[in-house]
Amino acid sequence: MHNKGLDVKPDTLLDAIVIIGADIMINPHKDIDWNEVWKEQMKQNRASGPGRDCARIWESRDSAQRFWNMCQEERRRIDKTIWETDTTTQSRVLDIGAGPGTLAIPFAQKVAHVTAVEPADGMVGVMQEKMAEFGAQNISVVQKRWEDVDVKRDLQPPYDVVIASFSLGMMDIQTAIEKMAMASSKYVYLYHFAGETSWDRMWSDLWPKLHGVEYNSGPKCDVLYNVLYHMGIYPHIHTFRLQHNQRYSSVEEAASALWPQAQADTGEKKAILRDFLARNLQEENGALVLPGSSIRVKMWWQK
């Protein structure tokens, strides 16, 4: 696969608009490098939001355990993801950005082998605990960022399924996808976001108050699709909405959990975060809930 020039078609991309003086000219032949669009949006997000280092957010065991607990409230979504992925008892699965084993462990109960790639210490620690708890002995863990993985040296390709579920935080997404395709013998599944998420709205409100700069969200599925299109990949697409509530026992617990992402490193910033949470947490069955929802997109293709 390679990135090739694009003849813009009305049913695929908006025509490029070139503004010269007071005139607006439509240039239907102008190429757009969507990988560069992805990179630029990633740079802006990392420079003005909590996404500057995803792995560091999940270094602590407490954060990783909280993430596992939240995902268990989404069991229907997880079971649906496993069920909808084309596997057999003989399949080998590569899970990129595996977190605490949210998908890797249920996959391991269905397939022959799972390789889980995950860089964060906290996530890997919780995943290993859950592997022992569920008797998942057919998982091998590669503690690296996907960008640093050498497919031939660090992995055991080919894999029947390569999946990256809401873990596309790579700066060079085209190179990342090329490596996924290299590791796969059959399927690649990508899950990402469409439109503004609940945390985009939260950080858009909080970030200027905390740090004096506007928050910029990361690239969404529109950019991802166009990167794939330029690579000659035309994926199946399924869109769905997902509720994801974060539960805490107190405002203080919620604030402590979000301090690393908020980069609230002073008393003043912590007070701003506490005030936001006090206004937005909702009581539900004896707990405080930070409600959230987002539109998700599943893209997949067979090689």
Order of alpha helices (4+ residues) and beta strands (2+ residues): beta-beta-alpha-alpha-alpha-alpha-beta-alpha-beta-alpha-beta-alpha-beta-alpha-beta-alpha-alpha-beta-beta-alpha-alpha-beta-beta-beta
